[in-house]
Amino acid sequence: MEGERKYWGNYMSMAVVKTFAGQGLSAPEISVEVHLANGLPAFQLVGMAETSVKEARERVRSALINSGFDFPAKRITVNLAPADIPKFGGRFDLPIAVGILVAAGYLPDTSVLNIAFVGELALNGDIKPVGGLIPVVIAASNEDIPLIYPGDNDIEAALVSHAARLPAFDLLSVFEHLSGHKKLSSGQPFTPTSTCNSDVGWDDIIGQEQAKRALIIAASGAHNLLMVGPPGTGKSLLASRMLALLPPLTEEEALEVASVYSVKGETLNAEKFMHRHLRSPHHTSSAIALTGGGSNPVPGEISLAHNGILFLDELPEFGRKALDVLREPLETGDVHISRASGSATYPANFQLIAAMNPSPTGDIDDNRLSPQQQLNYLNRLSGPLLDRIDIQVEVPRLPDYDLPIAKPSADDSIHTVKKEVADTRHIQLMRQGKPNAALSAGELATICKVSEGDLRFLKAAAKQLNLSMRVFHRTLKVARTIADLHREEAVSRAHISEALGYRALDNLIKQLSSC
């Protein structure tokens, strides 16, 4: 082996190695420039590197020595360019070590052309896994160059099936690959599956037909939904069934979700790659926990719910600040986090499903509370937030105490409902390329076809109910979804009337305010 690690003649004292940084869900290209100069031995690292990156000096030194290489007794300068992009973490260890091997003459400079590297080094030369790898693999794939990355990240990297992937477990194997002695094997293949969850049913939910209907409408048009009712009426149970109604993710959507989980550092079950996720944070969660943040901004719960469901149980118990930060993401579908050390934008195109009691004691007909006390409880929810919830449905107590009738799962009507939702979504995608909930105000006139008489009816109802213009538009979108469920091209008065009926909380607040 010693004979193999020869110097390549009159080697250059300069090397440039390609890698990628992490900036939100993007991975900007970084050039690792390594220069060896005569003088007292030193190791200088520049290029807007935070502390964890600067500590690479000791990791790289030990990894090279323990891999059998002589560490150059030179003045070493490493520049991470461009200098205006913040660098975090240990992902730059491997490209720095490779750059030193090239600059020191252990490898020819041609060996690192059109190839990228990412990975943290252990002191013994092993390559340790890094967070946020999926955006890096996507970036390398977009540039059509192979990527050498930690072998322990291979399951995660395999989600980007079209990328040229070369997993490696130690620095020595990377050296042997670049020198041509022993090539690295390609990463393992991955075939996404879209099998549905058969563990949930629909027929085991007793009664609550109106709530079920609202759930189907919400799933069909990607509408936000709020369920209002006393404890024990099945609100959480209904919310859990929502996930089973939604169509599977496309591979592009699944990669977006996987990228968020990768940046967050959470393990994503590869078998559930094509499945939508339901995030259910506790009501004690802070605004930062929901939106994300930190000195090095990381995604929060609303981004982890991207292309899935954010379920907020006991909605009024959340802090006012925590709820109000949801307003902008519900409109734009993303969240922008700015900190002194840098900024990041994360996707947050989630469907909000919320549940709440109508009063602090749980029941609206509770004699322990005055109407004003009940109103104060409901007023914890700001008007602008309620305006962004398309459907509000009451989930009342059941009149009788019944048990569900046992049925084989194959006969459960949830499969029929799921197909109905998928067909309705398909109609919307073919017509406008997106669900009805995502329609802009300018698109409503052409897509939500309403007769003059029915439009006057809607305007009169909106004026009587004192609806905001945002709620007016969202009501029309819900009506459009109801029409799609009925396979009708035009929106009729019946569809509008049903959509107006899904404002249960607004009506309750109006009722209490008049007392």
KEPA-366970 format. One record per residue (C-alpha): residue number from 1; residue in three letters; x, y, z. Coordinates in steps of 0.02 Angstrom, whole numbers, plus 50000, padded with zeros to 5 digits. Layout:
   seq   type    east   north      up
   NUM    ala       X       Y       Z
...
END
This chain:
   seq   type    east   north      up
     1    met   50000   50000   50000
     2    glu   50143   50118   50036
     3    gly   50200   50101   49857
     4    glu   50028   50147   49794
     5    arg   50026   50311   49889
     6    lys   50160   50391   49783
     7    tyr   50168   50571   49735
     8    trp   50111   50615   49560
     9    gly   50273   50695   49496
    10    asn   50280   50884   49505
    11    tyr   50116   50902   49596
    12    met   50019   51063   49608
    13    ser   50009   51142   49780
    14    met   49832   51197   49739
    15    ala   49672   51094   49729
    16    val   49487   51133   49703
    17    val   49354   51009   49760
    18    lys   49167   51025   49735
    19    thr   49038   51007   49875
    20    phe   48871   51081   49927
    21    ala   48814   51184   50075
    22    gly   48643   51180   50159
    23    gln   48529   51333   50147
    24    gly   48348   51289   50183
    25    leu   48297   51158   50055
    26    ser   48426   51221   49931
    27    ala   48604   51160   49920
    28    pro   48715   51295   49841
    29    glu   48877   51234   49763
    30    ile   49034   51265   49864
    31    ser   49213   51260   49798
    32    val   49336   51195   49927
    33    glu   49501   51278   49879
    34    val   49656   51203   49961
    35    his   49827   51285   49950
    36    leu   49991   51217   50020
    37    ala   50130   51343   50043
    38    asn   50304   51341   50120
    39    gly   50323   51410   50294
    40    leu   50286   51361   50471
    41    pro   50155   51221   50478
    42    ala   49981   51294   50499
    43    phe   49802   51255   50452
    44    gln   49692   51404   50413
    45    leu   49508   51385   50364
    46    val   49413   51535   50293
    47    gly   49250   51569   50201
    48    met   49113   51614   50327
    49    ala   49133   51451   50421
    50    glu   49050   51431   50590
    51    thr   49134   51342   50736
    52    ser   49083   51164   50688
    53    val   49161   51190   50516
    54    lys   49323   51263   50584
    55    glu   49342   51111   50697
    56    ala   49368   51012   50536
    57    arg   49552   51054   50551
    58    glu   49580   50928   50690
    59    arg   49460   50798   50620
    60    val   49541   50803   50448
    61    arg   49717   50797   50519
    62    ser   49682   50644   50626
    63    ala   49582   50556   50489
    64    leu   49723   50576   50363
    65    ile   49857   50514   50483
    66    asn   49752   50366   50543
    67    ser   49717   50319   50361
    68    gly   49904   50299   50329
    69    phe   49944   50466   50247
    70    asp   50080   50590   50295
    71    phe   50001   50753   50344
    72    pro   50090   50892   50246
    73    ala   50208   50995   50353
    74    lys   50154   51150   50256
    75    arg   50056   51307   50280
    76    ile   49881   51248   50231
    77    thr   49745   51371   50182
    78    val   49569   51309   50147
    79    asn   49442   51429   50072
    80    leu   49258   51385   50060
    81    ala   49194   51490   49916
    82    pro   49085   51588   49894
    83    ala   49120   51673   50059
    84    asp   48946   51752   50076
    85    ile   48857   51585   50105
    86    pro   48855   51528   50287
    87    lys   48930   51355   50316
    88    phe   48874   51240   50456
    89    gly   48913   51065   50515
    90    gly   49042   50933   50474
    91    arg   48991   50898   50294
    92    phe   49147   50987   50228
    93    asp   49271   50867   50311
    94    leu   49279   50743   50167
    95    pro   49302   50870   50026
    96    ile   49436   50960   50129
    97    ala   49530   50796   50158
    98    val   49518   50751   49973
    99    gly   49579   50925   49927
   100    ile   49732   50905   50039
   101    leu   49770   50735   49960
   102    val   49764   50815   49787
   103    ala   49866   50968   49837
   104    ala   49995   50857   49923
   105    gly   50016   50748   49769
   106    tyr   49934   50589   49829
   107    leu   49802   50607   49693
   108    pro   49804   50690   49522
   109    asp   49701   50848   49506
   110    thr   49601   50767   49365
   111    ser   49531   50638   49487
   112    val   49415   50767   49569
   113    leu   49347   50842   49409
   114    asn   49158   50824   49384
   115    ile   49129   50740   49552
   116    ala   49065   50806   49719
   117    phe   49098   50754   49897
   118    val   49005   50772   50062
   119    gly   49034   50689   50230
   120    glu   49097   50710   50408
   121    leu   49257   50620   50458
   122    ala   49288   50524   50617
   123    leu   49463   50531   50691
   124    asn   49499   50354   50627
   125    gly   49453   50400   50448
   126    asp   49275   50332   50446
   127    ile   49145   50437   50357
   128    lys   49000   50482   50471
   129    pro   48823   50523   50412
   130    val   48768   50703   50389
   131    gly   48600   50790   50399
   132    gly   48511   50872   50254
   133    leu   48583   50753   50124
   134    ile   48433   50741   50007
   135    pro   48445   50922   49945
   136    val   48631   50889   49912
   137    val   48593   50732   49811
   138    ile   48461   50826   49712
   139    ala   48583   50969   49678
   140    ala   48718   50848   49618
   141    ser   48591   50759   49509
   142    asn   48535   50924   49431
   143    glu   48717   50958   49384
   144    asp   48732   50780   49318
   145    ile   48884   50737   49423
   146    pro   48912   50588   49539
   147    leu   48913   50617   49726
   148    ile   49021   50527   49855
   149    tyr   48931   50530   50022
   150    pro   48924   50432   50188
   151    gly   48872   50252   50167
   152    asp   48758   50262   50319
   153    asn   48655   50391   50223
   154    asp   48624   50273   50077
   155    ile   48444   50229   50120
   156    glu   48403   50414   50128
   157    ala   48500   50456   49969
   158    ala   48416   50313   49875
   159    leu   48253   50413   49879
   160    val   48329   50517   49738
   161    ser   48323   50370   49619
   162    his   48390   50462   49466
   163    ala   48552   50524   49548
   164    ala   48727   50453   49521
   165    arg   48769   50396   49697
   166    leu   48931   50327   49768
   167    pro   48917   50286   49954
   168    ala   49080   50269   50051
   169    phe   49116   50215   50229
   170    asp   49295   50277   50253
   171    leu   49423   50397   50182
   172    leu   49537   50258   50119
   173    ser   49401   50186   50007
   174    val   49374   50359   49932
   175    phe   49562   50373   49897
   176    glu   49564   50202   49813
   177    his   49415   50251   49705
   178    leu   49494   50414   49648
   179    ser   49663   50332   49616
   180    gly   49581   50196   49512
   181    his   49633   50049   49621
   182    lys   49458   49997   49681
   183    lys   49300   50081   49623
   184    leu   49157   50119   49742
   185    ser   48995   50026   49714
   186    ser   48841   50124   49663
   187    gly   48708   50159   49793
   188    gln   48567   50036   49820
   189    pro   48412   50057   49712
   190    phe   48247   50111   49783
   191    thr   48074   50084   49711
   192    pro   47941   50192   49794
   193    thr   47777   50110   49841
   194    ser   47607   50189   49862
   195    thr   47515   50056   49960
   196    cys   47371   50125   50060
   197    asn   47347   50109   50246
   198    ser   47223   49967   50276
   199    asp   47224   49981   50465
   200    val   47093   50118   50473
   201    gly   46909   50112   50436
   202    trp   46760   50225   50409
   203    asp   46610   50122   50458
   204    asp   46671   50106   50637
   205    ile   46633   50290   50667
   206    ile   46458   50299   50739
   207    gly   46345   50436   50671
   208    gln   46419   50610   50639
   209    glu   46362   50605   50458
   210    gln   46379   50793   50436
   211    ala   46558   50788   50503
   212    lys   46598   50642   50385
   213    arg   46526   50741   50241
   214    ala   46632   50892   50288
   215    leu   46785   50780   50297
   216    ile   46753   50714   50121
   217    ile   46732   50891   50054
   218    ala   46891   50949   50142
   219    ala   46990   50802   50072
   220    ser   46920   50826   49896
   221    gly   46968   51009   49884
   222    ala   47115   51019   50007
   223    his   47014   51136   50118
   224    asn   47058   51181   50297
   225    leu   46935   51109   50423
   226    leu   46884   51151   50602
   227    met   46777   51031   50705
   228    val   46683   51105   50854
   229    gly   46602   50995   50984
   230    pro   46605   50933   51164
   231    pro   46731   50803   51224
   232    gly   46706   50623   51170
   233    thr   46609   50657   51010
   234    gly   46741   50586   50894
   235    lys   46835   50741   50834
   236    ser   47008   50664   50851
   237    leu   46946   50500   50778
   238    leu   46878   50589   50625
   239    ala   47040   50686   50603
   240    ser   47140   50525   50605
   241    arg   47035   50458   50461
   242    met   47073   50610   50355
   243    leu   47245   50545   50310
   244    ala   47171   50385   50238
   245    leu   47058   50486   50122
   246    leu   47195   50585   50036
   247    pro   47277   50524   49875
   248    pro   47459   50466   49883
   249    leu   47600   50588   49849
   250    thr   47682   50604   49681
   251    glu   47868   50564   49679
   252    glu   47908   50750   49662
   253    glu   47798   50794   49812
   254    ala   47872   50650   49912
   255    leu   48049   50713   49878
   256    glu   48000   50886   49943
   257    val   47937   50807   50104
   258    ala   48090   50696   50119
   259    ser   48202   50848   50097
   260    val   48118   50937   50242
   261    tyr   48139   50785   50355
   262    ser   48320   50768   50298
   263    val   48361   50949   50342
   264    lys   48271   50931   50508
   265    gly   48376   50776   50547
   266    glu   48224   50665   50573
   267    thr   48226   50488   50508
   268    leu   48103   50461   50367
   269    asn   48035   50285   50349
   270    ala   48076   50239   50169
   271    glu   47923   50125   50161
   272    lys   47812   50276   50193
   273    phe   47902   50382   50063
   274    met   47746   50405   49957
   275    his   47628   50427   50105
   276    arg   47566   50593   50171
   277    his   47612   50635   50349
   278    leu   47503   50695   50493
   279    arg   47589   50806   50621
   280    ser   47499   50834   50785
   281    pro   47597   50953   50897
   282    his   47542   50976   51078
   283    his   47449   51135   51122
   284    thr   47597   51192   51229
   285    ser   47704   51208   51071
   286    ser   47782   51378   51044
   287    ala   47777   51483   50887
   288    ile   47958   51433   50848
   289    ala   47914   51249   50867
   290    leu   47777   51270   50737
   291    thr   47868   51379   50610
   292    gly   48048   51326   50642
   293    gly   48198   51430   50690
   294    gly   48359   51421   50790
   295    ser   48527   51502   50761
   296    asn   48546   51388   50611
   297    pro   48365   51391   50550
   298    val   48282   51220   50543
   299    pro   48103   51178   50489
   300    gly   47961   51168   50615
   301    glu   47800   51068   50626
   302    ile   47711   51160   50485
   303    ser   47852   51117   50364
   304    leu   47858   50936   50424
   305    ala   47672   50933   50380
   306    his   47709   50992   50202
   307    asn   47596   50905   50075
   308    gly   47510   50824   50223
   309    ile   47402   50868   50373
   310    leu   47435   50980   50523
   311    phe   47313   50925   50659
   312    leu   47290   51048   50802
   313    asp   47184   50975   50941
   314    glu   47115   51090   51076
   315    leu   47144   51238   50960
   316    pro   47104   51380   51084
   317    glu   47230   51309   51207
   318    phe   47373   51354   51090
   319    gly   47457   51520   51125
   320    arg   47389   51668   51028
   321    lys   47561   51703   50955
   322    ala   47582   51521   50902
   323    leu   47416   51523   50810
   324    asp   47442   51690   50725
   325    val   47606   51634   50646
   326    leu   47503   51509   50546
   327    arg   47411   51647   50453
   328    glu   47544   51686   50323
   329    pro   47594   51504   50285
   330    leu   47410   51460   50261
   331    glu   47404   51591   50123
   332    thr   47575   51574   50041
   333    gly   47618   51390   50069
   334    asp   47792   51426   50138
   335    val   47880   51504   50287
   336    his   48032   51619   50285
   337    ile   48146   51616   50437
   338    ser   48275   51753   50461
   339    arg   48412   51749   50592
   340    ala   48572   51848   50617
   341    ser   48675   51700   50554
   342    gly   48570   51672   50399
   343    ser   48397   51644   50328
   344    ala   48302   51500   50253
   345    thr   48136   51470   50165
   346    tyr   48044   51307   50195
   347    pro   47887   51242   50109
   348    ala   47731   51236   50217
   349    asn   47590   51187   50100
   350    phe   47491   51091   50230
   351    gln   47307   51058   50258
   352    leu   47250   51119   50428
   353    ile   47131   51006   50525
   354    ala   47085   51076   50696
   355    ala   46970   51024   50837
   356    met   46905   51118   50988
   357    asn   46775   51119   51125
   358    pro   46642   51255   51116
   359    ser   46683   51314   51293
   360    pro   46817   51295   51427
   361    thr   46709   51168   51518
   362    gly   46681   51070   51359
   363    asp   46495   51101   51329
   364    ile   46402   51253   51264
   365    asp   46251   51219   51375
   366    asp   46352   51221   51536
   367    asn   46270   51329   51669
   368    arg   46437   51361   51753
   369    leu   46484   51488   51620
   370    ser   46406   51650   51564
   371    pro   46390   51691   51379
   372    gln   46529   51819   51399
   373    gln   46647   51689   51475
   374    gln   46611   51572   51331
   375    leu   46638   51713   51208
   376    asn   46805   51759   51289
   377    tyr   46860   51579   51264
   378    leu   46813   51579   51080
   379    asn   46895   51749   51055
   380    arg   47064   51666   51086
   381    leu   47053   51628   50901
   382    ser   47084   51783   50798
   383    gly   46967   51831   50658
   384    pro   47103   51825   50523
   385    leu   47143   51645   50574
   386    leu   46961   51590   50568
   387    asp   46944   51674   50398
   388    arg   47077   51554   50332
   389    ile   46978   51400   50386
   390    asp   46863   51352   50243
   391    ile   46748   51231   50335
   392    gln   46684   51241   50514
   393    val   46574   51095   50565
   394    glu   46485   51052   50726
   395    val   46516   50880   50800
   396    pro   46372   50858   50926
   397    arg   46344   50728   51059
   398    leu   46259   50571   50996
   399    pro   46079   50545   51054
   400    asp   46103   50359   51084
   401    tyr   46239   50248   51154
   402    asp   46276   50124   51015
   403    leu   46419   50009   50970
   404    pro   46488   50000   50795
   405    ile   46437   49851   50689
   406    ala   46586   49742   50651
   407    lys   46624   49728   50465
   408    pro   46768   49651   50367
   409    ser   46895   49784   50323
   410    ala   46877   49743   50138
   411    asp   46695   49800   50142
   412    asp   46732   49961   50236
   413    ser   46661   50108   50143
   414    ile   46822   50209   50167
   415    his   46889   50128   50008
   416    thr   46739   50194   49913
   417    val   46758   50365   49990
   418    lys   46944   50367   49952
   419    lys   46910   50332   49768
   420    glu   46777   50468   49764
   421    val   46902   50592   49836
   422    ala   47038   50539   49713
   423    asp   46919   50558   49565
   424    thr   46866   50730   49624
   425    arg   47047   50784   49645
   426    his   47083   50720   49469
   427    ile   46943   50829   49399
   428    gln   47022   50982   49481
   429    leu   47198   50940   49422
   430    met   47139   50917   49243
   431    arg   47039   51079   49247
   432    gln   47157   51198   49337
   433    gly   47312   51098   49387
   434    lys   47284   51116   49576
   435    pro   47152   51085   49711
   436    asn   47009   51207   49730
   437    ala   47076   51274   49895
   438    ala   47229   51341   49802
   439    leu   47127   51444   49677
   440    ser   47167   51629   49673
   441    ala   47032   51762   49682
   442    gly   47059   51801   49498
   443    glu   47025   51620   49447
   444    leu   46858   51606   49538
   445    ala   46756   51698   49406
   446    thr   46801   51576   49267
   447    ile   46815   51413   49365
   448    cys   46672   51437   49490
   449    lys   46533   51462   49362
   450    val   46384   51539   49452
   451    ser   46224   51611   49380
   452    glu   46181   51793   49413
   453    gly   46038   51744   49527
   454    asp   46143   51623   49630
   455    leu   46282   51752   49643
   456    arg   46159   51880   49712
   457    phe   46101   51748   49837
   458    leu   46281   51719   49894
   459    lys   46315   51906   49909
   460    ala   46156   51933   50011
   461    ala   46199   51788   50126
   462    ala   46377   51850   50148
   463    lys   46313   52024   50193
   464    gln   46188   51954   50317
   465    leu   46319   51841   50399
   466    asn   46448   51984   50394
   467    leu   46576   51877   50303
   468    ser   46743   51951   50254
   469    met   46795   51952   50072
   470    arg   46918   51811   50110
   471    val   46779   51702   50183
   472    phe   46668   51748   50034
   473    his   46799   51680   49915
   474    arg   46832   51525   50020
   475    thr   46646   51487   50030
   476    leu   46639   51493   49840
   477    lys   46787   51373   49831
   478    val   46699   51251   49947
   479    ala   46544   51263   49839
   480    arg   46651   51224   49687
   481    thr   46716   51067   49774
   482    ile   46539   51012   49818
   483    ala   46490   51034   49635
   484    asp   46642   50929   49583
   485    leu   46589   50792   49704
   486    his   46419   50791   49618
   487    arg   46507   50793   49447
   488    glu   46418   50956   49399
   489    glu   46503   51085   49290
   490    ala   46416   51238   49364
   491    val   46399   51291   49546
   492    ser   46215   51297   49595
   493    arg   46122   51375   49740
   494    ala   46113   51206   49828
   495    his   46304   51195   49827
   496    ile   46319   51374   49891
   497    ser   46191   51342   50030
   498    glu   46284   51189   50090
   499    ala   46450   51284   50088
   500    leu   46371   51426   50189
   501    gly   46313   51297   50316
   502    tyr   46492   51253   50359
   503    arg   46522   51409   50466
   504    ala   46474   51332   50634
   505    leu   46594   51431   50742
   506    asp   46553   51597   50659
   507    asn   46370   51565   50695
   508    leu   46407   51518   50876
   509    ile   46509   51676   50905
   510    lys   46371   51781   50827
   511    gln   46242   51696   50938
   512    leu   46343   51726   51098
   513    ser   46379   51906   51049
   514    ser   46192   51943   51038
   515    cys   46159   51879   51215
END
